[in-house]
Amino acid sequence: QQQVKQSPQSLIVQKGGISIINCAYENTAFDYFPWYQQFPGKGPALLIAIRPDVSEKKEGRFTISFNKSAKQFSLHIMDSQPGDSATYFCAAMSQGQNFVFGPGTRLSVLP
Amino acid sequence: DAMVIQNPRYQVTQFGKPVTLSCSQTLNHNVMYWYQQKSSQAPKLLFHYYDKDFNNEADTPDNFQSRRPNTSFCFLDIRSPGLGDAAMYLCATSRDLTGGNEQFFGPGTRLTVL
């Protein structure tokens, strides 16, 4: 029940296209859903996060869509750029507990 | 400007030879975490400190220990590294454990075991 599932495992997108990564969870106690971006040889960095009281959050080209009833959330990267090529981890957290990370999606944006 | 600093960035050790990785933070956060990340996998939490309270994950091997002598520093000790311990080790901090607290990650230490 503590798992966070993430798909796809890898994604190839043309420059200017839309990248979509999906995550699903079971634990209804989760109340914070961040996305982390990790470049090779670097630590993960927070990209964008959402709480379950909103259905969508947008920051620049990055949007999180959240479906509480389906227990799913997704990351959309609009106008994808080669500099977006990285591994993306969704995560979930409940009060007083640690993060549960998804297995990651390796995104490659072709020039 | 660096907030979570890890030293060294690369560490080579021999099978069975103890090794210590260090982490320091300038954020004055209460919580410090150690994660192990193997190639193409998500970070795996080993343990965390909330202030001086140590919290070990149930599946963390006894071979891994940690010390937090003060708010700023935290160490990961691997008593007898095996080949399977070769990985990236990530230190992270957060203000506390309430929901919505961002975890700030350091750049990691890549450990090689010969």
Contacts between the chains, C-beta under 8 A, distances in Angstrom:
chain1	res1	chain2	res2	distance
A	31	B	99	4.8
A	32	B	99	4.1
A	32	B	100	5.0
A	34	B	102	7.1
A	36	B	105	7.9
A	41	B	107	7.7
A	41	B	108	7.5
A	41	B	110	7.8
A	42	B	107	5.7
A	42	B	108	7.2
A	43	B	4	7.5
A	43	B	90	5.3
A	43	B	92	7.5
A	43	B	105	3.3
A	43	B	106	5.3
A	43	B	107	5.2
A	43	B	108	5.1
A	44	B	43	6.9
A	44	B	90	7.5
A	44	B	105	5.0
A	45	B	105	6.7
A	46	B	102	5.0
A	46	B	103	7.4
A	46	B	104	7.9
A	49	B	100	7.3
A	49	B	102	7.4
A	51	B	99	7.6
A	51	B	100	6.8
A	89	B	42	5.8
A	89	B	43	7.7
A	93	B	99	5.7
A	94	B	99	6.8
A	95	B	97	7.8
A	95	B	98	6.2
A	95	B	99	5.0
A	96	B	97	5.1
A	96	B	98	7.1
A	97	B	97	7.2
A	98	B	33	7.5
A	98	B	45	5.6
A	98	B	48	6.7
A	98	B	97	7.7
A	99	B	45	7.4
A	99	B	103	6.4
A	101	B	42	4.0
A	101	B	43	5.9
A	102	B	42	6.5
A	103	B	41	7.0
A	103	B	42	5.3
A	104	B	40	7.3
A	104	B	41	7.2
A	104	B	42	5.4
A	106	B	40	7.4
